[in-house]
Amino acid sequence: MGNKEEFLEIYNKYVKREGADKLLAWVESTDFFTAPASTKFHSNYEGGLCQHTINVYKRLVALVKNEYGENYQSVVSDESLAIMGLLHDICKVNTYTVDYRNVKVNGEWTKQPYYVVQDELPYGHGEKSVYMLCGFIKLTREEAMAINWHMSGFDMRVKGGSYAISEAYYQFPVAVLLAMADMMASYLDEKIIK
């Protein structure tokens, strides 16, 4: 099964709330299934964004089950896990473009493609994903907090000195698990193309 088919299978099985059909139609109209997850870090290749979100979803489910046991659904629903895992990086759609640079290969200069960021909605990262998703579906407070703070210590607000992430993590422990799932997927499951 390809990444797109796996994403759609998980999404269609679990995400049922009002607006989910319009959200999925919009996702399919973007470059979500072909975009990279980054320009030079994890999954920086065509289709990397979709692969990354599936990896995060799987890591999140495993972490939640490990933390809360088989009764995890009394803490967080399968729908919430799918939304948080599959859609935490929706802010990256239609953001990467291909440019070319000169690279010396076997003594000859050749033009090599690489990804660059061209963000037409510079709203941040996690907060941008929350903003975009709320145009289609109503997020629970826990989903919004988890998606908003999924970058953990890499979030620019944290780097700037904000302590809000700490309070969010205390109030919404699943947000901690999403941040961990994102890091585990990025550093343990995925590769970088040089």
C-alpha positions in Angstrom: 0.0 0.0 0.0 1.3 3.4 -0.9 1.6 6.4 1.5 -1.5 8.2 0.0 -3.6 5.0 0.3 -2.5 4.4 3.9 -3.2 8.0 4.9 -6.6 7.9 3.3 -7.4 4.5 4.9 -6.6 5.9 8.4 -8.3 9.2 7.8 -11.5 7.7 6.5 -11.6 5.0 9.2 -11.4 7.5 12.1 -12.0 11.1 11.2 -15.8 11.5 11.1 -16.6 14.9 12.6 -18.5 17.6 10.7 -16.3 19.2 8.0 -14.0 16.1 7.7 -15.1 15.5 4.1 -14.4 19.1 3.1 -11.0 19.0 4.8 -10.0 15.9 3.0 -11.2 17.3 -0.4 -9.0 20.3 0.3 -6.0 18.2 1.4 -6.3 16.3 -1.9 -6.3 19.5 -3.9 -2.9 20.5 -2.4 0.5 19.1 -2.8 0.2 17.2 0.6 0.9 13.8 -1.0 3.9 14.9 -3.1 5.5 17.6 -0.9 8.6 17.0 1.2 8.4 17.2 5.0 11.4 19.7 5.0 14.0 21.2 2.8 17.1 19.7 4.3 16.1 17.7 7.4 13.8 14.7 7.8 11.9 13.3 4.8 13.2 16.0 2.5 12.1 14.2 -0.6 9.0 14.0 -2.8 6.2 12.4 -0.8 8.0 12.9 2.5 5.3 15.0 4.2 2.7 12.3 3.8 5.1 9.6 4.9 6.1 11.7 8.0 2.5 12.2 9.1 1.8 8.4 8.9 5.0 7.8 10.9 4.0 10.3 13.5 0.5 8.8 13.7 1.9 5.3 14.3 4.3 6.6 16.9 1.6 8.6 18.7 -0.8 5.6 18.8 2.0 3.4 20.3 3.0 6.1 22.9 -0.6 6.6 23.9 -1.2 2.9 24.3 2.0 2.5 26.3 1.1 5.4 28.6 -2.6 4.7 29.1 -2.9 1.0 28.3 -5.7 -0.7 26.4 -8.3 1.7 28.0 -6.5 4.7 26.2 -9.8 5.7 24.6 -11.0 6.9 28.0 -8.3 9.5 27.7 -8.1 10.2 23.9 -10.2 9.0 21.0 -9.0 7.2 17.9 -10.4 10.2 15.9 -8.2 12.6 17.9 -5.1 10.5 17.4 -5.7 10.4 13.7 -6.3 14.2 13.5 -3.2 15.0 15.6 -0.9 12.5 13.9 -2.0 12.9 10.3 -2.6 16.7 10.3 -0.1 18.2 12.7 2.0 19.5 9.8 -0.8 20.6 7.5 1.0 24.0 7.7 3.5 22.7 5.2 1.2 22.2 2.2 1.9 24.4 -0.8 5.0 25.7 0.9 7.9 24.0 -0.8 9.0 24.7 -4.4 11.9 23.4 -6.4 14.8 25.5 -7.3 18.1 24.7 -8.9 21.7 25.2 -7.9 25.1 24.5 -9.5 26.8 21.4 -8.1 30.1 20.0 -9.3 29.7 16.3 -10.2 32.8 14.4 -11.5 34.5 17.7 -12.3 31.5 19.1 -14.3 29.1 21.7 -13.1 25.5 20.5 -13.3 22.1 22.0 -12.2 20.7 20.0 -9.3 17.2 20.5 -7.9 16.5 21.3 -4.3 13.6 22.4 -2.2 13.1 25.9 -0.9 10.4 27.4 1.3 8.0 29.8 -0.3 5.5 30.4 2.5 2.5 32.5 1.3 0.9 32.3 4.8 3.7 33.1 7.3 1.6 32.4 10.4 4.1 30.2 12.3 4.2 26.5 12.4 2.0 24.6 14.9 -0.3 27.6 15.2 -0.6 27.8 11.5 -1.7 24.1 11.3 -4.4 24.9 14.0 -5.5 27.9 12.1 -5.8 26.0 8.8 -7.6 23.0 10.3 -10.1 25.2 12.1 -11.2 26.5 8.7 -12.7 23.0 8.1 -13.3 21.2 11.4 -13.7 22.1 15.1 -10.7 20.9 17.1 -10.9 19.9 20.7 -8.8 22.0 23.0 -6.5 19.1 23.5 -6.0 18.6 19.8 -5.4 22.3 19.2 -2.8 22.4 22.1 -1.1 19.3 20.9 -0.8 20.4 17.3 0.1 24.0 18.3 3.0 22.8 20.5 4.2 19.7 18.6 7.6 21.3 17.8 8.5 21.3 21.5 11.9 23.0 22.0 12.3 23.7 18.3 9.3 26.0 18.3 10.4 29.6 17.7 8.2 30.9 20.5 10.0 28.7 22.9 13.4 29.7 21.5 12.3 33.3 22.0 11.7 32.6 25.7 8.0 31.7 26.0 7.1 29.4 28.9 3.5 28.8 27.6 4.5 25.4 26.3 5.2 24.2 29.8 1.8 25.0 31.0 0.2 23.5 27.9 2.1 20.2 28.4 1.0 20.1 32.1 -2.6 20.6 31.2 -2.7 18.5 28.1 -0.3 15.5 28.5 -1.2 14.1 25.0 0.5 17.2 23.7 3.7 15.9 25.1 3.2 12.5 23.4 2.5 14.2 20.1 5.8 16.1 20.4 7.6 12.9 21.3 6.0 11.1 18.4 7.1 13.8 16.0 10.7 13.7 17.2 10.8 9.9 17.1 9.4 9.8 13.6 11.8 12.5 12.4 15.0 11.2 14.0 14.4 7.4 14.2 12.1 6.5 11.3 13.1 8.9 8.6 16.1 9.7 6.5 17.7 12.8 4.9 18.5 13.0 1.3 21.8 15.0 0.8 
